[in-house]
Amino acid sequence: MTKDNYDYVIIGSGFGGSVSALRLAEKGYSVLVIEKGKKFEGEDFGKTNWNLRKWMWWPEVGLYGIQKLTIFRHISILSGVGVGGGSLVYANTLPKPKSPFFKHGSWAGLADWETELDPFYEKAYKMLGAAVNTKLGPGDLALKEVGKQIGKESSFKPTKVAVYFGEPGKTIKDPYFDGKGPDRTGCIHCGECMTGCRHNAKNTLDKNYLYLAQKLGVEILAEHKVVDIKPLGKNGEDGYDIIFKQSTKMFSSKKTIRTKGVVFSGGVLGTMPLMLDLKEKSLPNLSDKLGHMIRTNNEALILTTSMDNDLDLSEGVAIGSILDVDEHSHLEPTRYGKGSGIWRISMLPMVSEPNFFLRMFKLAVLPLTDPIKWLRVLFVRDYGKSTIILLFMQHLDSTLRFKKSIFGTSSEMETGKAPTAFIPAAHDMANRYAKLINGKAQVIFTETITGIPSTAHILGGACMAANKEEGVIDSNNRVFGYNNMYVFDGSMISANPGVNPALSITAISERGMSLIPAKN
């Protein structure tokens, strides 16, 4: 930090925080971004996800990587950490939601969202360097074959992804921002996107929004986390004191800076625990709807491992294709690079049985029905090369609530059916896919044992609404009850997109930032 007073402090550097940093700087404001994760350059990422020190975020045991796993009663959540937030570890994929997303949830009726956001989706595509995937790997072609089997071949297509393709392995001057951005290198289709791109091809936020923001004077303070926000004046009309400390040290003294405005951009797992804590301490005027309307995208993550050693499922970008299974559901084959087999140690056979006792019986019997194949799956030579993660997502809606508890933050059901690890359509697709690649379907052990599903796209908790009684922020992302305070991250998503949400978070943040006037 170069000073102790800023116009805006942004908490988190993911898609919402990065957009906010650049657009506020362009409007003439002084900006500080506080990020709890580390700053990573290409050579800092691990070669595989076995390098837990560089891949997994678990500071209590000295792991400061880019991938965080959080387990609640109703859901297990994968999220990103580091300068650039989820962009460091996400699968690059930038689908635009279908019309129902814009017309339901607590934000419905506040604007004609589909029309109003359309130019901001285009702006987000441009800033993130979106391009149609140029190479379908064996894993993508197998999905296309599944589409044929279910009569949906026309619904299969390559994804739009935040990747610079160019000439594989060749570095050129910035191709996106008239030479103002960093050099970029053509994608080599190694499948390593989700362990951190070491090859300078993935368009992470530190290579677009944050890079340009820093050129305009934005400061980024990594390895620190905010622990308190104290309003100056009853509702922050005179600004705020931000109290923070180091996140990568067990013991760290607290520091304080002053700001005129605050932007929450820590993602649901950063923003929700902090805001819930602050509501009980220094920000009591926050809406009672804080923590409500949490959505999971109704997902299933199913790993399918082939026993064909000649089949390289790691070839391609992390998600290179998508299949619309029906009007509500989508399926994407997701990959890691060669050697990235850490998930092997947490897998159990996929069992399609909601009843716990029957599920345990089937789990015991299933390997005996085909013991040779299950042994081959267990001891496959290169798990990363031989495995595809099938990401199944649906528009169908239900909500959770996050609240403070003696254990920190806990979850409870709010509306609809509880998230489940046993989605029949997802299991049917996984079995079809596994048969095509001569493999077996598996899920993380918590799903088989407890029935708790996993998601990489947790959303909501600070949703938009017409007033404080119905939501946490207004249609311009302003926090009800406080002056010059905003939420720009996945917490603001107020309906179920049914697809990967990074593009929507970026577009909604662009729209919200466009409404903030220039300084003076």
C-alpha angles and dihedrals in degrees: 000000000000097000143013099236128061137172090231137013115199117202107211133012104229126116096302095040094048093050089048093050095053098041094046090049090050088054091056101259126138108239137193120190116202114200124180094206131073130267112253131197122189095269091049095068120092120251090232137006089257085081092084094174089065099031110038126062108215106132094178088072098033100265113137104172134129103264123076126189118198123181122204130175092263104027145020112222132204114200140162132251132189141061099320093032117215092357089078093062106020124106096251092242119148112184120164114230121245123252098274091067091064095049107049138055129049093311094057111123096015089102141342087268099181092055097037095048096044096092090045091053087055090049090050091050090053096046093047093048093239116194135165111260109262101201131049112204126204090271091057093047090053089055089051088055090052087054089055091051094055095040094252102108091126089058092061116097142152115266129247105241140182094243134120105227105175114131110340111258095359118125120215137172117276108303097188114049107037092270095309094108131070127280114273134208127213117257116258094199093237096147093233097121095114096052090052124281109265092178102066094241103107114089097227119173093257087065098052124011098023094039092055092041092056090052086059092052103269111152122215120204108195127192093033133107133199115241102174142013118199119194118226102222122011097295103016095273088143095042134259142280111228116206116197143158140191116290099198097057127073092220122031134158118240123247132196133214130174127233139174094218140023131210119193108211105148096117122248092296092050103035099041099053091044096047093043089053092047092050088063093046125023105355104050093153092071112120119273086232089073109127093018128118097033110172132196103195085243091264140177124197110199124175118212117194123197124215091207105103092195092060112094107200091170092073113113138025119316093269113012102165144022134206123202100219092186138332091289104033140066133186127203129181108226125194145189125206127264114295095021098122104136092120089064091081093056100046131110129175115281109253120189100211126109094193108090098216095045089045092055090048092050091046090056094046101040098074089050091059091065107009098164094055093045091051090050090051091049093051101032109152099237113018094187093052093045101043136080122189109218109214110201118187134178139193090220108120139228130142140219131199125226117207140168117269139165087271094054110257124007135181134231134175117267112170136356127005121334115259109267137198089215108077106158095209092051093050091047091053091047093052091049091049094046091053091052094053095039092247148117131250121237138174134199110282094246089065095050095043102037105016090236109144127218130233137185092194114062111171142178136024096130097052130175120254143152094260146004092267092061104034149359102246135030127238089277092055093253115147112243112241099023137075123242094357122132143178118217111166140071090302090074094057102114103186138032110274093188090213138068104303105208094098092049092049089051094047095047090047091051090052093047093048091050088064095057110094122236117263113279 
